[in-house]
Amino acid sequence: MAAPRSLRELLEALEGAGQLRRVKAPLSPVLEIPAALRMAMRSRGPALLFENVRGHPGWRVAGNLFGAPGRVELALGTRDLEAIGWRLVSAAWRPPPLGLREKLRGLAGVLDMARYAPKLVGRAAFEEVVLEGGEARLSRLPLFKCWPRDGGRYITFGQTYILDPATGVANIGVYRLMELDDKRLAVHWQLHKRGRHAYLESIRRGGEARVAIVIGGDPAAMLVGAMPVPYPLDKLLFAGLMAGRGVEVYRLPSGIPVPASAEVVIEARVDPRGEAVEGPFGDHWGYYDGPSPGWPVAVVERIWMRSDPIYVGTVVGKPVMEDAYIGKAAEAIFKPVIRTLLPEVVDLNFPVHGVFQGMLIVSIRKTYPGQAKKVMMALWGLGQTSLTKIIVVVDEDVDPRDPGQVAWAVSANVDPQRDVLVVPAAHTDQLDPAAPAPGYGSKLGIDATRKLPEENNGRPWPPEVEPDPEVDARVRRILEGEGIRLD
Ligand SMILES: Cc1cc2nc3c(=O)[nH]c(=O)nc-3n(C[C@H](O)[C@H](O)[C@H](O)COP(=O)(O)O)c2cc1C
């Protein structure tokens, strides 16, 4: 199955798979559409297309596109998300080519990367309507108010494009954007995010940052906005890698390339002097976040859109919501990258109720003392896993996805004084509601691996109880002879 190239193709594919419902009744983007989307997400229900958006004639709204198992796969045209990560790192796992034939095959692999590069096109569907100056007003768009105590209307699934002036690479980030007034948005890129990094670099070079906020478009580009792609890899290139083909892009007057199939593009400059108070906003930890001061302000200059635009929004809240499925997809896609950097890692699981930045369980093939702590510290030094608050390390025979097995390992293999590591005064997720300061808290590591003698006062770890297979087989036969089956 090929990856759909636009939101519209994705909606068709979802409808074809029986995973899209059209809503004809008029509903408002203020609380009502978000309520319907929340209900769909909580029940692993269908994607919804609202065909009658109260207060916004001519608009349609789509949501819960990815909020059930298999839907990210549908959007990326693959059944194997891990294979995407292997596309990136597979060369590192092979011996170098020696003979000419092997070298040519290796070269073909390099040329293959060109398939994933963005492709520039001269026309875009969103050229149909171009609103400039006083016409470019945010009130035209059906932004969501998701929760009753949210501080205003938000763009919740906008992809914020910004070029990094240090490298020229494109960054795409799904960051919430709060409507401050008809022309201004507070940009909520958090402390450690690439979008903020590119913004600070632009300011440092004396300029102001230009951004383009994209709604809809190529599904791979929508998803890559929420993916922790390692800096400085170009996110449009990574979107191509995910979709198995390049994203078609149109270059805006600001020089920013955006997907040609986008529904809406908001061009804005980020004012280095503007500092907005942002929030409150019901966030993915399940609490209201904010209001908090100091967020940069994007001033809208131009809005491009199709003549019959489809707006896309999402709702975040206490797990499990749509973002959990995107997070799980990121886990699968980046597992090969983590395994390349930390070869002892066998498997990993960010439990969906752990909000991704909250908890990570990782299994390792342990061969030397202290290795579990080495893995924790490495993960706390890597990209967005560095934001994870609690890391539990288990042996390779423990399935990190099985809460029972993990509870056993934590209970049976941990001596708290030896095996629990608290890292005080560390950086952490900016939204962590328990941290004493935004982005600044502490970490907890639990080494639930079996201890080697060096880690255990020289004592060998006790042998695990294992049944005698012959006795088991005999007893099973005897019981079955009496009509008792115990599987
Ligand atoms: C629905 C949704 C909303 C998000 N909101 C924010 C946000 O407001 N601020 C933020 O920094 N990250 C937010 N994220 C997480 C980022 O999208 C994610 O960290 C991504 O890697 C950011 O891109 P970057 O690494 O290129 O900065 C959100 C993710 C999703 C799925």
The ligand as a Tripos MOL2 file, in Angstrom:
@<TRIPOS>MOLECULE
LIG
   31    33     1     0     0
SMALL
NO_CHARGES

@<TRIPOS>ATOM
      1 C1         -0.9030   16.8040   19.6680 C.3       1 LIG1
      2 C2          0.4830   17.1920   20.0720 C.ar      1 LIG1
      3 C3          0.7100   18.4110   20.6950 C.ar      1 LIG1
      4 C4          1.9960   18.7940   21.0660 C.ar      1 LIG1
      5 N1          2.2000   20.0120   21.6500 N.ar      1 LIG1
      6 C5          3.4600   20.4220   21.9150 C.ar      1 LIG1
      7 C6          3.6870   21.7370   22.4200 C.ar      1 LIG1
      8 O1          2.7770   22.5180   22.6520 O.2       1 LIG1
      9 N2          4.9750   22.1040   22.6350 N.ar      1 LIG1
     10 C7          6.0420   21.2800   22.3800 C.ar      1 LIG1
     11 O2          7.1890   21.6940   22.5620 O.2       1 LIG1
     12 N3          5.8400   20.0080   21.9400 N.ar      1 LIG1
     13 C8          4.5810   19.5760   21.6930 C.ar      1 LIG1
     14 N4          4.3630   18.3200   21.2060 N.ar      1 LIG1
     15 C9          5.4950   17.3900   21.0730 C.3       1 LIG1
     16 C10         6.3270   17.7300   19.8410 C.3       1 LIG1
     17 O3          5.5330   17.7050   18.6880 O.3       1 LIG1
     18 C11         7.4820   16.7590   19.7110 C.3       1 LIG1
     19 O4          8.3120   16.9070   20.8400 O.3       1 LIG1
     20 C12         8.3070   16.9660   18.4510 C.3       1 LIG1
     21 O5          9.4350   16.1240   18.4850 O.3       1 LIG1
     22 C13         8.7540   18.4060   18.3260 C.3       1 LIG1
     23 O6          9.5310   18.5730   17.2010 O.3       1 LIG1
     24 P1         11.0640   19.0100   17.3250 P.3       1 LIG1
     25 O7         11.7440   17.8690   18.0190 O.co2     1 LIG1
     26 O8         11.4950   19.1630   15.9150 O.co2     1 LIG1
     27 O9         11.1130   20.2800   18.0770 O.co2     1 LIG1
     28 C14         3.0770   17.9190   20.8260 C.ar      1 LIG1
     29 C15         2.8450   16.6920   20.2010 C.ar      1 LIG1
     30 C16         1.5710   16.3230   19.8230 C.ar      1 LIG1
     31 C17         1.3430   15.0020   19.1320 C.3       1 LIG1
@<TRIPOS>BOND
     1     1     2 1
     2     2     3 ar
     3     2    30 ar
     4     3     4 ar
     5     4     5 ar
     6     4    28 ar
     7     5     6 ar
     8     6     7 ar
     9     6    13 1
    10     7     8 2
    11     7     9 ar
    12     9    10 ar
    13    10    11 2
    14    10    12 ar
    15    12    13 ar
    16    13    14 ar
    17    14    15 1
    18    14    28 ar
    19    15    16 1
    20    16    17 1
    21    16    18 1
    22    18    19 1
    23    18    20 1
    24    20    21 1
    25    20    22 1
    26    22    23 1
    27    23    24 1
    28    24    25 2
    29    24    26 1
    30    24    27 1
    31    28    29 ar
    32    29    30 ar
    33    30    31 1
@<TRIPOS>SUBSTRUCTURE
     1 LIG1         1 GROUP 0 **** ****
